[in-house]
Amino acid sequence: MTISDDGPGFAPEIMDRIGEPYVRSSKRRRLNGGGETTGLGLGFFIAKTLLERSGATVDFENRAYPDRGAVIKIRWGRSDFERPLGFAAT
């Protein structure tokens, strides 16, 4: 599954830390006029953790110039969706 937008993308300084708790972009502070940021910075952490527990891999990237925007790719292996042998269908 691919999720993408056409916004400014992820800030370069957080690309290696997306999915860790409390990671925020300084870009958000600039967009808010220098005021305090909202939220706790837990959204990506919670989503990534739950997806990985289901067997998914989650990748974050920005579109290549001249395009712009964030891209999140979520992948599951086929085995994550197949029933084990011997499982009786009800």
C-alpha positions as CSV (number, residue, x, y, z in Angstrom):
1,M,0.0,0.0,0.0
2,T,1.4,3.5,-0.8
3,I,0.2,6.7,0.8
4,S,1.4,9.9,-0.7
5,D,0.7,13.6,-0.7
6,D,1.8,16.8,-2.5
7,G,2.9,18.8,0.5
8,P,6.4,19.8,1.6
9,G,7.4,16.2,2.5
10,F,9.3,15.1,5.5
11,A,12.0,17.4,6.9
12,P,15.5,16.0,6.1
13,E,16.6,16.2,9.8
14,I,14.0,13.6,10.8
15,M,14.1,11.1,7.9
16,D,16.2,8.6,9.9
17,R,14.1,8.9,13.0
18,I,10.5,8.8,11.7
19,G,8.6,6.2,13.7
20,E,10.4,6.9,17.0
21,P,8.3,8.4,19.8
22,Y,8.1,12.2,20.1
23,V,9.9,12.9,16.8
24,R,8.7,16.2,15.3
25,S,9.8,18.3,12.4
26,S,11.0,21.9,13.0
27,K,9.2,22.6,9.7
28,R,5.9,22.3,11.7
29,R,7.1,25.0,14.1
30,R,7.8,27.3,11.2
31,L,4.4,26.7,9.7
32,N,2.8,27.5,13.0
33,G,4.4,30.9,13.1
34,G,7.0,29.9,15.6
35,G,4.4,28.9,18.2
36,E,4.2,25.7,20.1
37,T,3.6,22.5,18.2
38,T,0.5,20.6,18.7
39,G,0.2,16.9,19.6
40,L,2.8,14.7,21.3
41,G,4.6,13.3,18.2
42,L,3.3,9.8,18.8
43,G,1.1,9.3,15.6
44,F,3.8,7.8,13.3
45,F,5.2,5.8,16.3
46,I,1.9,4.2,17.1
47,A,0.9,3.5,13.5
48,K,4.4,2.1,12.6
49,T,4.5,-0.1,15.7
50,L,1.0,-1.6,15.0
51,L,1.8,-2.2,11.4
52,E,5.1,-3.9,12.1
53,R,3.4,-6.1,14.7
54,S,1.1,-7.3,11.9
55,G,4.1,-8.3,9.8
56,A,4.4,-5.1,7.7
57,T,7.4,-3.2,6.7
58,V,7.0,0.6,6.6
59,D,9.2,2.9,4.6
60,F,9.1,6.7,4.6
61,E,10.6,8.9,1.8
62,N,10.1,12.1,-0.1
63,R,9.4,12.4,-3.8
64,A,12.4,13.2,-6.0
65,Y,12.8,16.8,-7.2
66,P,11.1,18.5,-9.1
67,D,8.1,16.6,-7.6
68,R,7.3,17.2,-3.9
69,G,5.5,15.4,-1.2
70,A,5.8,12.6,1.3
71,V,5.5,8.9,0.4
72,I,4.8,6.1,2.9
73,K,5.1,2.5,1.6
74,I,3.6,-0.3,3.6
75,R,4.2,-4.0,2.6
76,W,3.2,-7.3,3.9
77,G,4.5,-10.7,2.8
78,R,2.0,-13.1,1.3
79,S,2.6,-15.4,4.2
80,D,1.1,-12.8,6.5
81,F,-2.3,-13.4,4.9
82,E,-2.3,-17.1,4.2
83,R,-3.8,-19.6,6.6
84,P,-1.5,-22.2,8.0
85,L,-1.9,-25.7,6.6
86,G,-4.3,-27.8,8.6
87,F,-6.4,-24.8,9.6
88,A,-10.1,-25.7,9.2
89,A,-12.3,-23.2,7.5
90,T,-15.5,-22.5,9.3
